[in-house]
């Protein structure tokens, strides 16, 4: 195995649009030095990409250029599959999801606004504005739900808004707990 200590051994769980990506992976059943070629196929809400690995001993090495990752162009969740191919054989070797995030370097500071709130926080803020009577037209016309069952906030009865507020406040609290990195833990030893 010719693994490098500098490259991760997994597909990136998060991709900043426009960054160069590198990883390597050993597939025990599909070693690179035995003629197996592994190609990752990435698909999602924006343009996807295909990337074939190069052999480094038994290891498959993958490099995605910044131009290729820039083509993803839509922030969201993307699915990936890695297919191992040798002669007439083809096997699914890896699969999963990755998330793309916007590159702040690609946004101009003076003319671009960048929403940093999660969708749950946006909904919670809009519900609070409706209930306080300070909602803008955009907040009043904000829709929540899924295709086929969307509802406009201004048309939801107040009691139901209270229930929705509890639901989204719990979601935001959960997100906030996940985002904490420096928690103090106090322990007492006897």
C-alpha positions as CSV (number, residue, x, y, z in Angstrom):
1,X,0.0,0.0,0.0
2,X,1.3,3.4,-1.0
3,X,-0.9,5.6,1.1
4,X,0.2,9.2,1.8
5,X,-0.1,10.7,5.3
6,X,-1.1,14.0,3.6
7,X,-4.3,12.8,1.9
8,X,-7.4,11.7,3.6
9,X,-8.6,8.1,3.0
10,X,-12.2,8.9,2.3
11,X,-14.4,10.9,0.0
12,X,-14.7,14.5,1.4
13,X,-17.9,14.9,3.6
14,X,-18.0,18.6,2.7
15,X,-16.8,20.4,-0.4
16,X,-16.2,24.2,-0.7
17,X,-17.2,25.1,-4.3
18,X,-14.0,25.9,-6.2
19,X,-11.5,24.1,-4.0
20,X,-9.0,21.4,-5.1
21,X,-9.9,18.1,-3.6
22,X,-7.5,15.2,-3.0
23,X,-8.1,11.8,-1.3
24,X,-7.0,8.2,-1.7
25,X,-8.6,4.9,-1.0
26,X,-7.6,1.3,-0.9
27,X,-10.4,-1.0,-2.1
28,X,-9.3,-4.5,-0.9
29,X,-11.3,-6.3,-3.6
30,X,-10.3,-3.8,-6.3
31,X,-6.5,-3.1,-6.0
32,X,-5.2,-0.4,-8.4
33,X,-2.1,-2.5,-9.2
34,X,-4.3,-5.3,-10.5
35,X,-5.9,-3.3,-13.3
36,X,-9.0,-2.0,-11.5
37,X,-10.1,1.5,-12.3
38,X,-12.3,3.2,-9.8
39,X,-14.4,6.2,-10.9
40,X,-16.4,8.4,-8.5
41,X,-19.7,9.9,-10.0
42,X,-21.0,12.9,-8.1
43,X,-24.6,14.1,-8.8
44,X,-26.9,16.6,-7.1
45,X,-28.7,19.9,-7.5
46,X,-26.0,21.5,-9.6
47,X,-23.6,20.2,-12.2
48,X,-21.9,17.0,-11.0
49,X,-18.6,15.5,-12.0
50,X,-16.8,12.2,-12.7
51,X,-13.3,11.5,-11.4
52,X,-11.2,8.4,-12.1
53,X,-8.5,7.4,-9.7
54,X,-4.9,6.9,-10.7
55,X,-2.9,4.0,-9.4
56,X,-0.3,4.4,-6.7
57,X,0.6,0.8,-5.9
58,X,-2.6,-0.8,-4.7
59,X,-4.1,2.6,-3.8
60,X,-6.4,4.7,-5.9
61,X,-5.6,8.4,-5.8
62,X,-8.3,11.0,-6.7
63,X,-7.7,14.7,-7.5
64,X,-10.5,17.1,-8.4
65,X,-9.3,20.4,-9.8
66,X,-10.7,23.7,-8.5
67,X,-12.2,24.3,-12.0
68,X,-14.1,21.0,-11.7
69,X,-15.4,21.6,-8.2
70,X,-16.3,25.1,-9.2
71,X,-18.7,23.6,-11.7
72,X,-20.8,22.2,-8.8
73,X,-22.1,25.8,-8.6
74,X,-25.2,25.0,-6.4
75,X,-24.9,24.6,-2.7
76,X,-26.6,21.5,-1.4
77,X,-26.4,17.8,-0.8
78,X,-24.9,15.6,-3.5
79,X,-24.8,11.8,-3.8
80,X,-21.7,9.9,-4.9
81,X,-21.0,6.4,-6.1
82,X,-17.6,4.8,-6.9
83,X,-17.6,2.1,-9.5
84,X,-14.7,-0.3,-9.9
85,X,-14.2,-1.5,-13.4
86,X,-11.9,-4.2,-14.8
87,X,-12.4,-5.8,-18.2
88,X,-16.1,-6.7,-18.3
89,X,-16.6,-6.6,-14.5
90,X,-18.2,-3.6,-12.8
91,X,-18.9,-3.3,-9.1
92,X,-20.2,-0.6,-6.8
93,X,-17.2,0.0,-4.5
94,X,-18.4,3.1,-2.4
95,X,-21.4,5.4,-2.0
96,X,-22.6,8.2,0.2
97,X,-23.5,11.9,0.4
98,X,-21.5,15.0,0.5
99,X,-22.5,18.6,1.1
100,X,-21.3,21.6,-0.9
101,X,-20.8,25.0,0.7
102,X,-20.3,28.4,-1.0
103,X,-16.8,29.8,-1.3
104,X,-16.6,33.1,0.5
105,X,-13.7,34.0,-1.7
106,X,-16.0,33.8,-4.7
107,X,-18.5,36.4,-3.3
108,X,-17.8,40.1,-3.7
109,X,-18.0,41.9,-0.3
110,X,-19.8,45.0,-1.5
111,X,-22.5,43.5,-3.7
112,X,-23.2,40.0,-2.4
113,X,-25.2,39.1,0.7
114,X,-24.6,35.7,2.2
115,X,-27.3,34.0,4.4
116,X,-25.6,32.3,7.3
117,X,-28.8,31.1,9.1
118,X,-30.0,27.5,8.6
119,X,-33.4,27.0,7.0
120,X,-34.8,26.1,10.5
121,X,-33.5,29.4,11.9
122,X,-35.0,31.3,9.0
123,X,-38.4,29.7,9.6
124,X,-38.2,30.4,13.3
125,X,-37.3,34.0,12.8
126,X,-40.2,34.4,10.3
127,X,-42.6,32.8,12.7
128,X,-41.5,35.1,15.5
129,X,-41.9,38.2,13.2
130,X,-45.4,37.1,12.2
131,X,-46.4,36.6,15.9
132,X,-44.9,39.9,16.9
133,X,-46.7,41.7,14.1
134,X,-43.4,43.0,12.6
135,X,-43.2,40.7,9.6
136,X,-42.1,42.0,6.2
137,X,-44.0,41.0,3.1
138,X,-41.3,38.4,2.4
139,X,-41.6,36.9,5.9
140,X,-45.4,36.8,5.6
141,X,-45.3,35.0,2.2
142,X,-42.6,32.5,3.4
143,X,-43.7,29.0,2.7
144,X,-42.9,25.9,4.8
145,X,-43.5,22.3,4.0
146,X,-42.8,19.9,1.2
147,X,-44.0,19.7,-2.4
148,X,-47.8,19.2,-2.3
149,X,-48.3,20.4,1.3
150,X,-46.7,23.9,1.4
151,X,-48.3,26.6,3.5
152,X,-47.8,30.3,3.7
153,X,-46.9,31.6,7.3
154,X,-49.4,34.4,7.2
155,X,-52.3,32.0,6.6
156,X,-51.5,29.6,9.5
157,X,-53.7,30.0,12.5
158,X,-52.0,31.4,15.6
159,X,-52.3,28.2,17.7
160,X,-50.8,26.2,15.0
161,X,-48.0,28.8,14.6
162,X,-47.2,28.3,18.3
163,X,-46.8,24.6,17.7
164,X,-44.7,25.2,14.7
165,X,-42.6,27.6,16.7
166,X,-41.9,25.0,19.4
167,X,-40.9,22.5,16.7
168,X,-38.5,24.8,14.9
169,X,-37.1,26.2,18.2
170,X,-36.2,22.6,19.1
171,X,-34.5,22.1,15.7
172,X,-32.5,25.3,16.1
173,X,-31.5,24.4,19.7
174,X,-30.3,21.0,18.4
175,X,-28.3,22.7,15.6
176,X,-26.8,25.1,18.2
177,X,-25.7,22.2,20.4
178,X,-24.1,20.4,17.5
179,X,-22.2,23.6,16.6
180,X,-20.6,24.0,20.0
181,X,-16.9,23.0,20.1
182,X,-15.7,24.3,23.4
183,X,-17.9,22.8,26.1
184,X,-16.8,22.8,29.7
185,X,-17.3,19.6,31.6
186,X,-17.0,19.9,35.4
187,X,-16.1,16.8,37.4
188,X,-15.7,16.3,41.1
189,X,-13.5,13.6,42.4
190,X,-13.7,12.4,46.0
